[in-house]
């Protein structure tokens, strides 16, 4: 019988010769499903290098995928870099996808692109049926999806890693009640009401003030879709409608727009401002007095715990399905 060649294996597996070469010589990453198909074809044909192919697949580095928000947002840029570094430290390959279009359909589509490129996926997304359907599809394909920062309600998600939004919202309420010169209207800004984290922060913020400082009146939330321009316009309009505004709490991104609006207003320094995440702009806001309190997610801890949990899930090992991290409170004298 003629010796089986790479061309024969490629034809049997339904792939190109270059793909077989990549698997055989570890020249580049190949989707796990494709690599398995190449190995099955090689075994069926009695390919002479089948042992080498099997060894390559057994020693191939684990690939984890991540779908995050815009790389132009300092927080998500740092999160993406941290996840890549945590993966590299564990000899794991990370594929980090930053999404500019935050519509549910687009995020669901980007999630699906990782189905054959990664063994598990970490996702930051809002609650929506389209995203839940994509997560369920990934689970059915054997690719566990972990929620980062904001949870999803679908039972198909493999786990959650983030801070406790209830405690963060109530802590923001405590800060406002302690720092405001006098009671008055209080603004709150969300990236989207569909983010479960933002929703719970708002509920808990209102709950604390209702329980401990009822003289403060929390206004209807402003939605900025994580956009600084929308945040600036929204806060400027809020200040016109409520000249006695006592405080504002931002659960979301786009806080640079809030800071611009406060800096431009005559009473801006008198308004207590609380936000999440200690990015460089927020640090400067604390220093110059535009912001009063920042409630920060410990990224080093989050990235390490996320990568470890995802790798354990892929390996079939026990892992924590809900990892709640402590957040860190910063003021001007703590940065």
N, C-alpha and C positions, 0 to 999 in steps of 0.2 A: 504493500500500500504506500502511496505517496505520503511524504511527511506533511503533517498539518502545518499551515503557515498562519501568520498574523492575519492575512487577508481572509482566510477561511474562518477564523474566529470572529473577525469583524462582520463578515457576511451572516454568519449564524446568529450573532448577537443583535444584528440590525443597527450597527454603529459604523463609524468610519475607522479606517486603519489608525488614524492619529489618536483616536480615543483609546484603542487597545494599547497603543504605545505609551500613552500617558499613564494608564493603569500599571502596565508592566514595568515601567521605568520611573514611576513617581515623578513625572515631569511637571504635572500640574494637577489641581484638584478636579475630581470627577464626581458627579452626583452619586451617592451611595447606591441608588437603584440601578443606575447604568453600570457601575462597577460590578455589582452582583450579577447582572445579565452577562457581562463579559466573562466572569468566572464560570458561570453555568455553561456557557457555550464552550469554553476551553475544556471543561471537564467532560462534556458530552462528546467532543471531537477527539479527545485524547491528546490535546496539545502538549508538546514536550515541556513547556515552561509553566505548566499548571501549578506546580508547587510554589514557584516564585510568585505567580499571580496571587495565590492564596496568602502567602506571607506578606505581600505588599498590602493587601486589604486588611490583614490582621494588625499591621503596624501603622496603617494610615492614621494621621492625626484626626482627632475628633473635631468636627466643625459645628460651631454654634452660630445661630443667626440672631440679629437684633433689628427691630424696626422702631426707630426713634423719631422725634420731631426734628425740625430744621437745624442743620449744623450752624446756621447763623445765630441761633440762640446760644448764648454762652453756657447755660446750664446743660443743654443737650449735647453741645460739643464736648464739654468736660465728661459727661456721662458716657458718650461713645468712646472717647479716649480711654476712660477708666475701664470699661468693659473689655476693650481690646488688650489693654495692659494686663488685666487680671487673667484673661484667657491665655495670653502668651506666657505668663509666669507659670502656668500649669501645662504648657506644651499643647495647648488647644488653639485651633484656628478660629478666629472670629470674623464673621461677615456682618458689618454694621451698615444698615440702610437708613439714611436720614431722609425724611419725607417732608417736602414743602407743602404739598396739597394734603390738607388734613380732613378732607371729606371721607366719610366712612367707606364708600365704594373704592376709593383710591387706596386707602390703607389696607382694606381687605385684599385687593389685588396684589399689593406689594408683599403682603404676608404670604400669599400663595406662591409667589416666585421663589420663596425659600424652602418650599416643600421638598424639592429634590437637591437642594444645595446645603442644607443643614440638618443635623440630627435632632435639634431642639431649638426653639425660638423664644427670645424675650421680647415683649411687646409693650409699648406705651400707646394706649388707645382709649377712646371714649366708648361708652356703652351704646351699642347699636345692633339691631338684628343682622345687618350685613357682616359686621365684624364677628359676631357670635357664630354665624354660619361658617365663616372662614376658619375660626378656631376649631369648630367641630369637625370640619373637613380635614384639618391638619391632624387632629387626634386620631381620626379614622385611618389616616395614612401612616400612623406610627410616629408622628413628629409632635412631641409635647410642646405646648405653648405656655409660657410663664408670663404673668402680668407684672410689669414693673411700675412702681409709683402709684398707679391707679388700677384698682381691681375691676374685673368684669363679673357679671352675674352668671354666665354660662357655666354649668358644672363640667364642661369639657376642658376648661383651662386646668393646667397641671399644677399651678401654684401662684402665689403672690409674694412679692418682695417689695417692701416700702415702709414708710412710717405710718403711725396710727393717725388718720385724719381727724378722728374725733378729738383726740388729745391736742392736736395742733390747732384745731378751730377753737377749742375752749381756752387754750393758752393765749391765742390772739385776743379773745374776749377779755380775759384777765388783764392783759397788757393795756388794752384800750381803757378799761374801767379804772386802772391805776394811774395812767399817764395823762389822760385828758384833763384839761384845766377845769372844765365843767361839762355836764351832760348836754347832749344835743343830738342832731341827726348823725348817723354813722353810715358811710358807704361801704359796699362790698363789691369786689370785682371777681368774676369767674372767667376762666378761659372758655368754658362751655358747660351748660348745666348737665350735659351727658357724661362728663367725667365724674365717676363716682367719688373720687377723692375730693374734687371741688365741691360737689353736692354735700358730702358729709362735713367738710370744713365749714360750709355756710350754715348747715343745720346746727352744728355744735357751737359755732360762734354766736348765733342767735340764742341758743339755749342758755349759754353762760350768762349773757347780758340780761336775758329775761329773768333768770334766777337770782343773779347777784347785783345787777345794776339796771333796774327797770326804767330808770329815767332816761337812758339812752334809747334812741329809736333807730333800728336798723332799716335802711331804705331797701327798695327792690334792687336786686343785683344788676350790675352792668356786665355785659358779655363783651369780651374783646377778642375772642378767637386767638389768643396769644399774640396779638398784634399791638405794637407800641403806639402806632398812629391812632388806632381805634381807642386805645386806653387814654391817650392824651385828650382826644376830643370828648370822650365820655366824662372824664373827671372835670374838664373845663366847664362842661354843661352842668354837671352836678354842683359845682361851686357857684354858678350863676343862680341856680334854682334854690340852693340852700347856703346862703352866705354865713350861716352859723354852724356849718359843718364841723363836727368835733373830731372825727377820725375816719380813716379808711383802711380797709383790710383787703389785700390782693392775694388770692389763693393761687394765682396763675403767673404766666410769663407776661412779657410786655410791660413790666414795671417801669422801665426807663421812660415810657410815655407818661405814666402817673407822676413820676418825679419831675418831669419837665413842666407839667401843668401846675404842680405845687410850687415850683421855683418861680413861676411867672405870676403867681397870685400874691397879693399883699399879705394875706393871712396864711400863706403856705406853711411857714415855719411853726404856726400855732396849731396846725392840724396833726394829730397823731397818725403816723403811717406805719403799718405793719405789713410785711410781705414774707414770702417763702424764698428760700435758697440764697446762699451767700456767694453770688457771682461778683466779679470785680466792680461792676456798676453799683450793685447794692452795697458793697463795702464802702464805696465812695459816698453813697447816700447817707450811710450811718455817720461817717466822719464829718460831713458838712451839715448834718442836722436835718436833712430832708426826710430821711427814714429814722424811725425810733427803735424798731425791733425787727430782726430777721430770724425766722424759724427755719433752720437749715437741715437738709437731708445729708447724712454722712455718706458721701459717695464712695469712699474707699471701702467702707463696710458693705454697702449695698452691692457694689460690683463683685466683690469677692464672694459674698453669700449667694448671689445670683448664679455666677458661673459654677460654683460648687454644687448647688442644687440641680442645675440643668444637666451637668455632667453625671451626677448620681442617677437622675431619672433615665438618661440614655443607657447607663450601665445596668439598669434594673435594680439598683440599690435603694435602700431606704433613704428618704430625704424629708425635710420639713416642707409641707405644702403651703404653709402660711408663715412667713418670716416677717415679723414686725420689729422695725429698728427704732432706737431712740433718736429723736431729733435734737438739734442743738440750738439754744437760744442765744442770739448775739445782740449786743447793744454797742453804742459808740466806743465804750471803753474796753471792749472785748475783741476788737478786730486788729 
